[in-house]
Amino acid sequence: MDLDTRKVIFIRDFLKLESEKAISQFEKLLKKETKIDSELKPISISDFNKRISDSLEDSKNGRVTGSDQLISEIEKWS
């Protein structure tokens, strides 16, 4: 099923909703998603290449976080 078809089906189902709470949740989600999309901006090739160089330099100098350490830290967030 393509994206346009999914959108039409979603809209039809949305129009059938009678729950104020459900509609409010969809409004919040839509605002959040459109805000994220509007905040994404492309970077220049030179900035992109600098980020790559900086990351490689960090890796060479041991300034990295291992996956085990990252998972352990994420578990503390909850």
Secondary structure as a PSIPRED ss2 file (coil, helix, strand):
# PSIPRED VFORMAT (PSIPRED V4.0)

   1 M C   1.000  0.000  0.000
   2 D C   1.000  0.000  0.000
   3 L H   0.000  1.000  0.000
   4 D H   0.000  1.000  0.000
   5 T H   0.000  1.000  0.000
   6 R H   0.000  1.000  0.000
   7 K H   0.000  1.000  0.000
   8 V H   0.000  1.000  0.000
   9 I H   0.000  1.000  0.000
  10 F H   0.000  1.000  0.000
  11 I H   0.000  1.000  0.000
  12 R H   0.000  1.000  0.000
  13 D H   0.000  1.000  0.000
  14 F H   0.000  1.000  0.000
  15 L H   0.000  1.000  0.000
  16 K H   0.000  1.000  0.000
  17 L C   1.000  0.000  0.000
  18 E C   1.000  0.000  0.000
  19 S C   1.000  0.000  0.000
  20 E H   0.000  1.000  0.000
  21 K H   0.000  1.000  0.000
  22 A H   0.000  1.000  0.000
  23 I H   0.000  1.000  0.000
  24 S H   0.000  1.000  0.000
  25 Q H   0.000  1.000  0.000
  26 F H   0.000  1.000  0.000
  27 E H   0.000  1.000  0.000
  28 K H   0.000  1.000  0.000
  29 L H   0.000  1.000  0.000
  30 L H   0.000  1.000  0.000
  31 K H   0.000  1.000  0.000
  32 K H   0.000  1.000  0.000
  33 E H   0.000  1.000  0.000
  34 T H   0.000  1.000  0.000
  35 K H   0.000  1.000  0.000
  36 I H   0.000  1.000  0.000
  37 D H   0.000  1.000  0.000
  38 S H   0.000  1.000  0.000
  39 E H   0.000  1.000  0.000
  40 L C   1.000  0.000  0.000
  41 K C   1.000  0.000  0.000
  42 P C   1.000  0.000  0.000
  43 I C   1.000  0.000  0.000
  44 S C   1.000  0.000  0.000
  45 I H   0.000  1.000  0.000
  46 S H   0.000  1.000  0.000
  47 D H   0.000  1.000  0.000
  48 F H   0.000  1.000  0.000
  49 N H   0.000  1.000  0.000
  50 K H   0.000  1.000  0.000
  51 R H   0.000  1.000  0.000
  52 I H   0.000  1.000  0.000
  53 S H   0.000  1.000  0.000
  54 D H   0.000  1.000  0.000
  55 S H   0.000  1.000  0.000
  56 L H   0.000  1.000  0.000
  57 E H   0.000  1.000  0.000
  58 D H   0.000  1.000  0.000
  59 S H   0.000  1.000  0.000
  60 K H   0.000  1.000  0.000
  61 N C   1.000  0.000  0.000
  62 G C   1.000  0.000  0.000
  63 R C   1.000  0.000  0.000
  64 V C   1.000  0.000  0.000
  65 T C   1.000  0.000  0.000
  66 G C   1.000  0.000  0.000
  67 S H   0.000  1.000  0.000
  68 D H   0.000  1.000  0.000
  69 Q H   0.000  1.000  0.000
  70 L H   0.000  1.000  0.000
  71 I H   0.000  1.000  0.000
  72 S H   0.000  1.000  0.000
  73 E H   0.000  1.000  0.000
  74 I H   0.000  1.000  0.000
  75 E H   0.000  1.000  0.000
  76 K H   0.000  1.000  0.000
  77 W H   0.000  1.000  0.000
  78 S C   1.000  0.000  0.000
